[in-house]
Amino acid sequence: MHTDQTSPDSHAMPRLPRFLTAVLPVVAVAVSASLITQPNIPTWYANLQKPGFTPPNWAFPVAWTLLYTMMAYALWRILALPENRPGRAAAIVAFFVQLVLNGTWSFAFFGGRSPLAGLVVIAALIVAILVTIRAFWRLDRPAGLLLVPYLAWVCYATLLNGTIWQLNG
């Protein structure tokens, strides 16, 4: 378990840069995804056939706000570890790979109006989240656990995405 305090010999990232590194990229993905998604909800998405287990539209921003917050906090915890800690750099790379895939899904599904493209991206996203959880877990179990609800939601979203593709393909 790590401590939250940094010392000159720990070589951990100071608090403000750590906060900005953990939060700003997550917010950038959330905002860009929202900008591409929102205009398509009342138009293209509203006209798709959807399964009975589709949540109401208001549930998505609530869920994603919580998940993005947990993701940023998990990264913040990993960034608090000493920079020379074995596995830290790889864990951070894994996090950013999954974050890019997370944002890419919105552009594939909503921007491209393609449930099939969304399905391809979300399958890769699940793998990337699993890699990230494993890497985080080895360094800081709470950080790894913070990503488990995200994985669960993305698995549910994959089922939803796949069913939408099947119903509308």
Disulfide bonds with the S-S distance in Angstrom:
none
